[in-house]
Structures are given as C-alpha cells and as structure tokens.
Amino acid sequence: VDTASSGESSSSSTTDDGPPPPPGEVQVLTYNVAGLPQGISGSNPEVNMPQISPLLNDFDLVLVQEDFWYHDELVAEVTLPYASMPWSARPSLEDIGDGLNRFGIHPFADHERVAWYACHGQLDCASDCLATKGWSFARTTLAPGVELDVYNLHMEAGGCPEDIEIRTNAAQDLVDAIAARSEGRAVLVAGDFNLDAEDPEDVEPLAIIVDGAGLTDACDAVACGDQRIDHVMVRSSDALELEVLSWSIPEQFVDAATGEPLSDHLPVAAELRATPR
C-alpha cells in the first residue's frame, strides 16, 4: 500500500473558497493526459499539455491519469478552486509516481493514494512497472452534509498473462477497498480501467468491479454505444441519488493547429444529477 499524500485534504485553491454550489448537475471528466516525458509518451505532451489546461475548467470534477512529467503545464490555466497535490514537487524517472490527480469546484478531504499489489513489465508488456499505478480516494462535499466518495484509478495496461492476472486480482482489491471505505455511501469510480467490455479477457475483471461494488457504468446507463477502456461509474446511496444524464467524448480536446487529439486517449465525460434523499 502506498500512502503518499495519505490524509491530504483539498488544496491548491486558486480562487476564493466560498460555499460549494448546491447539489444538482455535476459535469465529470476522466482523462488520461499521456504525461510521460516527451519521446516516451504516446502523445506530444510538450505541445498538448498547455492546450489541455484551460479546457479542464469546463467541468465540475476532473480526474486525470498519467499526470507525471508536465503537472505545472497541466495546471497553469486551471481555475477550478480545489486540486490534489501532485505525487512530488519534481518528478524523476526513478519515482515518476501514480499520475493520478483531481480538480473540481467542490472541496474534498481524506485524499489517499494506494498502489496496486503488483505490476508487471519494465520494458515489455506495456512497461507498467515504470509508474506506481493504483487508485486514489477522496470524500467530496457537494453541499453541506452531502458527500460523494470519489475514486480515480489507472489499471495495469499490458496484454501478457501476468497483466491479465494482476488486473483481475486488482479488480477484487478495489471492490474490497470500496466496501471498507464507502459502505452505504454514494460512490463515483472513474479513470483508465484498461478494460474493454468487448475483450473476452476483460469481461471478468469488469464484472467484478461493477457487480462487486454495485456500480453502474455511465455509458451503459444511457446506452452510449461507444464503450471504451476509460470509464465513469456511479452508485447511489440511501442519502444521495446519482442519475446519469449523458455520456460523451468532448470534442474540444484537439490540437488548435492540426485538429489531432491532445492525448493518446480520448476524454470521457458524464453529466450526473445528484439529488439528496
């Protein structure tokens, strides 16, 4: 278990901290921003990250993955008032971190980072061990007395037998963690699952997460017809109903000059209605 930043509360406020807006519609974005160093990244982060930054302000809750090497560029134009502290002030190839960060209009507390129990591959099988992949947790306050437990994750990527085994076991570990931290609570789980509902080897770990934690995939909730490996999943509670209003691939995340995507992943957005009961 990696508890870097364990107990960290919302921070890096860039505007005056007022009361959070009342529960209602919440625009959620999950985005793997491909922030490995230039030349290693599957994208062009030196050019793309400054373009991504202001676009994040269109959303109420942003969960990013692979925010490794260009965090300063990513946050340079973000005006959302609450943000997680990065893994470290200065990344290094020896300890590049988990790449998981969050930004939003709502305060959050009890921020914690947890590494998966294992990884596989240094320079093969997707090289998952180059980073400390895992998940992060924080309890988000949508309004006084209205809380949502938010999990941001990045799962093993490779297609080798060891990767498949790790993903399946990690799925159960995630379900167990949600049960321990969020029993009876409303939950949002989003990120780069590296799980494709149409890939036979991914069916089991996806089912473990969805069924084990009682989650609904936002794409399935609105029959989006474009299921991806990046997911937004929700679970209501007796105190808070979460309704999926829409699922989309935001079109603005493209290079201003070329029209090419700003990452090797497309962003996934979901509009939720949060209603206290």
VENRA-V105993 format. One record per run of one state. SS is the DSSP state (h for helix, s for strand, l for the rest). FROM is the first residue (numbers start at 1). LEN is the number of residues. If there is no record, write none. Layout:
((SS | FROM | LEN) (SS | FROM | LEN))
//
This chain:
((l | 1 | 7) (s | 8 | 1) (l | 9 | 2) (s | 11 | 1) (l | 12 | 13) (s | 25 | 8) (l | 33 | 12) (h | 45 | 14) (l | 59 | 2) (s | 61 | 5) (l | 66 | 5) (h | 71 | 5) (l | 76 | 6) (s | 82 | 2) (l | 84 | 8) (s | 92 | 1) (l | 93 | 2) (s | 95 | 1) (l | 96 | 5) (s | 101 | 4) (l | 105 | 3) (s | 108 | 8) (l | 116 | 9) (h | 125 | 6) (l | 131 | 3) (s | 134 | 10) (l | 144 | 2) (s | 146 | 9) (l | 155 | 6) (h | 161 | 22) (l | 183 | 4) (s | 187 | 6) (l | 193 | 7) (h | 200 | 14) (l | 214 | 2) (s | 216 | 2) (h | 218 | 4) (l | 222 | 8) (s | 230 | 6) (l | 236 | 4) (s | 240 | 9) (l | 249 | 5) (s | 254 | 1) (l | 255 | 6) (s | 261 | 1) (l | 262 | 6) (s | 268 | 9) (l | 277 | 1))
//
